[in-house]
Amino acid sequence: MKENYFWNTEETKREKKVYILVIYDIVSNKRRTAFAKKMEGYGFRVQKSAFEALVSERLYKKLLEEIPGSIRKDEDSVRLYRITGQGEVTLFGVNETIKDEEVIII
């Protein structure tokens, strides 16, 4: 089954949004689980070690500050891609349904 979804970070309502893709390879099960729980507060899991999110500029900067304290720099790897403008994701195979919703961290 093929499915597409789109985003546009240029649409400004109250605040400019940033589309991010976070992929990670974390050695320790404990750190990996904690990191995944942290990421669930920002967006949604799209693969076992990948999250997507559409967040405010403020939350993006907050995440940039939090990541270094969540990993061991000598063992783990995290990549955070900031994607601006319009985009399209094409999904193949088994995929979770993507919901268009804002994530709020309390």
N, C-alpha and C positions, 0 to 999 in steps of 0.2 A: 504494500500500500504506500502510495506517495502522498505527502501532505506538505503544504507550504504555509508559512506565516511571515508577516511583514512587520517592520517597525519603522518609525520615523522620529529621530531624536530632534528634528528641527521644529516639530509642532510644539509651540510654546503655549501652555495654558497659564499656569502660575509660575512654573519653574522649569528651566531647561533640564531635560532628562539625558542620561548617558546610558547607552546599551553596553553591557559588559559581558564578557565570556571569561570564566575562571576555570582553568584546568590545573590539576595538581597531581603530584606523585609524592605521597608522604609515607615514609617507611614505617613508623610506629602506628599500630592499630589505635592506640589511645589518642594520639595527636590527630590521626586521620579522622576518627569519629568526631572529635571535638571540632575540627575544622569544618567538616560537613554540616554539623549542627549550626555553626556560626553562619555558613553560607545559606542555609535554609532561611535565615532571617533576612537575607537580601534578595533571593530569587528562587529559582526552581532547578532541581537536578535534571539534567538532560542525558547524562551518561553516568557511569559509576564514579568517575572522578572529574565531572564537568558540570558547572552551573552557569545558567544564563540569568541576567537580570536587567531590568530597565529601572534605573535609580536616579535620584536627584544628584546634582553635582556635590552636594554636602555629604550624602551617604557614600558616594564614590571616594571622596577624600578620606572619610572615616575608615573605609575598608582598606585603603592604601596604608593607613597608619597601623591598623590592627594585624595585618598579615605577618609582618616580621616577628611579632611576638607569639604567633601561633605555630611557628615551624622551627626546625633546627636547620640553620643555613648550611651546615656541613653535610646534611643527609637528605633534606627534602627539597622539592622544587614546586614552585607555584608560578603560573603564568596568568596575568590578568590583561586581557585585551579590551581596550576602550574603542568602541566602534561608533562613529558619529555619522549623521546623515541618514539616508534611507537605506534599508537593507531587506534582504529576503533570505529565509532559511528554507531549504528543501530537505524534507525528511524521507528516508526510505526504511522499510522494515518495521519492526515493532517499536512504537514510540508512545510516550505518554501524551495525552491531550494537553496542549498548551493553552492556558487560560490568560486572557488579557486582563490583568489585575495589578494593582499597586500593592507592594509589600510594605507593611508598616512595622517598624521595630519599636517595641514598647520596653 
